[in-house]
Amino acid sequence: MTGTPAGTVAVRASGLRVHGGTVVTAGDAAPRAGELAVFCRPVVTAPAVMRRDGTVLADAWLPDLARLGELERHLGDGVIEAAVDKAIAGGRLKPRQRRRIMSYPLVIRLMIAMTLMPDGSYCEALRRLAGLLADIPFTREWHIPTGKVVTDWRLPVPADLLEDLFWQAAGPLIDDGEPSAVLLAGMMVLAADGMLVNVADTPANRAFFGCTGTAAEDGEGAAPFPQLKIVALTARAGRAALGAILGQARAGEQTLLRRLVKRRPDLFAGRVTCFDRNFPGHELITAILDAGGHVIARAKEGISLDFEDVPDRGWLPDGSRMTWLNAPSGKEAGRGDVPRNSKCSGRSTRSGEMPRACQSSQAVTLSAMTPTDSHLPPSSGG
């Protein structure tokens, strides 16, 4: 059409006809064999505006149209807009009276997209987010803004708004009944672990998050970047993120995971959580058990896993044995229900104590049920 950028084709939506289920033509007449045809993909459907010189414009606004593709289909259409409206109604975001080059939903989508493009700048990430929409001639001209403009729009967005979006998107990618599901005794299996992520080197970030690997957290000799610690909970099937919690660089992984259990016990109820030898602790395991969950964890060398004071010393038919993990007080009164609910399965023999060489590779299975009631399967060696 006259006046449109090279490569842009505008046709009537009512004139489109589907042929063969995959090919769409404009108008009733399909191309004849050997006739030259233009093949293009639809980018946007919008009301047309005709100028006197014949230019065809789209009566729409790019920030209203940009989407995150498959990610947005998983989150749900209109969820981000609804979150923004709620934040504005609650006074957490200042309403914008005019259509500008950016919008709150667009900058939120940009922030999500940047997690998939860690090496890209604001402008590069926004260019990829806009995609072919940037080539459409809109009635209100749009272009990639500068980094400063993006920053001015990003800073007012409250962190809890993005946290709410995270919890709406977090969840299993497959159902428990699908062939690729990973279940233990009919329960979903989760994995918990921590990681460090570098953040922008600003005085505020250094003061709040700190860093690791060096004695000093600021000045000469400090690590090059402040760091954020993340403890994430993922489903073993599909690696879907079910939940996560953030903290300072030197925060303990047990502390953060215990905080997540208290805030979101539903993530652990009726599920089996696995973690490595840095996590097992009385308070953390008790919190998961109290939430209705189960734990399978490795126990590092030096942790005392005593035998029960009974004739068979707590050994079970499957080769595992009953034990307990002492409360911080170390007193027997502080053990609570954990002694009855714990199994220790390692490469142990029935003849005496566990060999020291095996203590560093043992696994501890903790269940909220007694041995006779437990529906967890027999334990295997560490």
N, C-alpha and C positions, 0 to 999 in steps of 0.2 A: 504494500500500500504506500501511497505517496507520503513522504515525510517521516516514515518509521525508520528506525536504525536498521542497518544492513543485517539480514538474517532474521528479522522479526516479521512474522506473518500474522495478520489479523483477519479472522473470518467470523461470520455470524454463527452463534452457537446453535440457532435453530436450523441452520443449513447443514449441520454435520450429519453424516449417514455412516452407519457401521456396516462393513462388508467382511464376511468371513470371521467375525468375532474378534479380530485383532486390528484391522485396518479401518480407519475413519477417513471419509472423503468430505469435502466441502461442496454441497450441492447434490442434486439428484444424479448427475452424470458421473460415472466412474471413468477413469482414464482408459483409453483404448490400448490395446497391445502395441508396444513400440513407441507410444507417446511419452514425451518427457513429463515427469511429475516431480513435484516438490514434496519431500518427506520431512516432517518436523514433528516435534512433540508438544503437546499443550503445556503451557506454563501457568497460566492463570485465566480464570473466567471472570470477567468484570463488565459493567456497563460501558459502552463505547461513547466517546465524545468526539465529534467531528468539528475540526476547525475550518475556516473559510478556505485555507490553502489545501484542504484535502487531508491534512494530518489526522491520523486516528490515535486517540489517547485512551488509556484505561482509567476510568473514574474510580480509582481505588488508592489505597495508601500502603506502601510496601511494609512498614512495621506491623500492619494488621495481617499480612499474608505469610510472613516468614515462619517456617516450622522446622522441627528437629527430625523430621522423617520418621524412621522406625522407632526412635526413642519416644517421640510424641505419641505415636499410636499406642505404645505400651502405657504411657502416662494417662492418656485420655484427652480428647479434644476439648478445649476450653478450660482445662484445669488451671493453667497458669493465669489466664485472664480472671478466673474466679478468685484466685489467691490474691491478685493485685487489687481487685475490687474490695475484697474483705479487709486488706491492709489499709486502703484509703478510707473505708468506712470507719475503721477503728482508730484513725488518726496516726497510723504508723508510716504512712506515705502521704506526701503532699500532692494533691490533685493537680494535674496539668490541664490548663484551659484550652490550649491550642495544639493542633497537630504539628509536631516538630520533626526533625530528622530522626529522632529516636523516640522510643516509648518504653514504659516500664516492662511490658511483656517481652519486647525485643531485647532489652539489655539482660533480662533474666535468662532468656534463651541463649544469648551470647555467653554468659557466665557458665552455663552448662556445657555449651559447645567447646569452650576453651579447655575444659578438663580432658577432652579428647584430642586437643591440639596444644600440648604443653609448650611446644617450641614456637608457636605462632604468636604474633603480636595481636593487639586488639583489632587492628585494621584487617590483618590477614584472616583472622577467625571470622570477623563479620562479613568479609567478602565471600567466604565459603558458605556461611550461613545464608546469606542473601541469594547466592547462586544465580540462576538465570533470571530471577526477578529483577536484578539490577539492570538488565538490558531492556526491560519493558518501559515504554514511554507512558508514565503516569501523568495525570493532570497536575499533581504536585511533584515537582522534580525531586529526585532522591539521589544521594551519592554517599560513598563511604565517608563517615566523619573522621575527624582527627582523634588521636588517642585521648587528648584532654577532654573532648566532648563526651567520649565514652565513660571516662573516669567520673565526670560530673554527674552522669546519670547512674553510674554503678554505686557510688558511695551512699546515696540515700536509701538504697534497698536494704531493709533490715535482714540480719542473718537468720532470724527465726522463720522468715518467709521461705527462704531456701531450704531450711531444715524441714519445714512442713511438706515441701514438695518432695524432699528425699524420702520421707516416711510414706508418702503416697505411692512412690514408685518402687520402694523396696519390697521385695517379696520373691517367692519361688518363680522360676521360669518354666517349670514343668510340674505336672500333678504327681502326687505320690503313686498313682496307679500306672504311670507310663513306664515302658520297659527300661529306660535309662535312669529311672529314679534310684537313689541310694537310700535304702531303708535298713534299719536294724530293729528286729522284733516288731516290724510294722511302724516304726517311728522314723521321722526324718533325721538325718545325720547332719550336724553342723560342724564347722571348723571356726575356731576363734584364734586370731593372731594379731600382732601389732606391727606397725611400720612407721618410719619417719619420713616426712615430706618437707623439702626445703620451701621456705616462704620468702617473700621479698625482704631484702636486707634493709629494714628501716629501724630507727631507734625504738619506735613503739613495739615492733615485732620482737626485737631482741629483749626488750624489758619484760614483755609478757610471756613469750614462748620459750626464750632461752635457746640453748644449743647443747649438743652432746659431743663427746670425743675429745674435749679439751677441758682443762681445769678452769680456765677463764671463759666467761660467757660474753664478754664485751672487751673491746680494745685489742691491742696487739697480742697475738697468740690465741685468739678466739677462733672458733670455726668460721668458715667463710659465710655461712648463711644461718640464720635462726631456723628452727625446725618445729614442726607440728607433729605430735604423735597421734596416730589413729589406731584404734583397736576395732577391727571389723569382724562381723559375724557373717559367714557365707554358707550357703547350702552346698553340700558336697556334690549334688547333682546340678549341673548347669552353671555352677560357680556364681549363682545369683547372690547379690548383696541383700541380706535380710535386715541388717542394722549395723550401725557404727557409732562410735563416740570419739570425740576429739579431746585432746589435752595438751599440756605443756610438754616440752621435749623430754624433761626428766621425770615426768609422771610415771608411776608404776603401772605396768600392764594389768596386774591383778586389780589394782585400785580402779582403773578405768572400766575394766570389764564388770567388776562388781557394781559400779555405778550404773552401767547399762542394764544389768539384771534388775536393779531396783526400779529403774525408770520404765523399763519395758519387759516385765516378767512374762508377758504373752509370747515373746520371741523364744523362750526357753521351755515353756510348759509343754509336756508331752513330746519332747525332742531330746536327742542325744547330742551333747556338745563335746567335741574333742579339742584338746589343746596340748601344747608341748610342756616340757619340764619346767619352764619358767613361770607357769601359771598356777599349779596346784597350791592351794592355801585353804586353811580351815574356813575362813569367813567367806571366801568366794564360792567354794564348793557347797557350803551350807546354804548360801543364798540361792544357788541354782536348784538345789534339792527342795528348798522351801517354795520355789516357784513352780514345782511340779515337774522338773526336768531331770535328766540323767547326765552323768559325766563319764567320759573315758579320757584318761590323761596319763602321760608319762611322768614318773617321779624321778627326780634327779638324785644322784648319789648323796648320801648323808641324811636323807629323810628316814626317820624311824617308822617302820611299819611292823608293829609288834604282833606276836602270835596271841591268840585268845587263850585265856586261862581255863581251858576245858580239856578233857582227855584227848580228843583228836586234834587239839590245837587250832581248830577252825578250818581244817582242810575240807574241801567239798569234792564230790565225785568227779567233777570235770577237771580236777588238778589245780584249781585256784583255792584260795583260802580267805577266810574272814580276817579283817584287820581294822584299824582305825587311824585316822589322822588327828593328832593331838590339837586341841584348841590352843590359842596363843598362850593361855595360862600354863599349859603343860600339865594341868591337874586332871585327874580322872573325872572329877565332877564336871569339867568343862567339855567332856566329849559329846554330851548330848546323845542324839540318835545315830550319829555317824557310825559307831562301831557295828551296829546291826545292819547298816545299809551299805557297807563298803566291801568290795572284793579286791584282793590284790592278786593279779595273775602275772607271774613272772616265770623265768626259767628256774623255778625253785624245785627242790626235791623234798620228799617227805622226811628225809633223814636230817633233822636238825634245822639250823638257821639257814637263811638264804645265802649262798656263796657271795662273797664280796664282789667278785667279777661280774655277777649278774645284777647287782643292785642298781647300776647306772642304766640298765636297759630294760628295767621292768615297766610294766603298764599297770595302771590302777584303774579299775572299773568301779564307779560309785553309782549305786542305784538307790532310789527312794523307796525300795521295797525290801522286805526280808528275803532270805534265800529261798524259802519255801513258796513265797508269793511272787517272786520276781519272774518276769517273762523275758528277761534278757537272755540271749543264747549263751552256751558255754563259752568261757573265756579261752583265748588262745595265748600262747607264749609271747613274751614281750618282743 
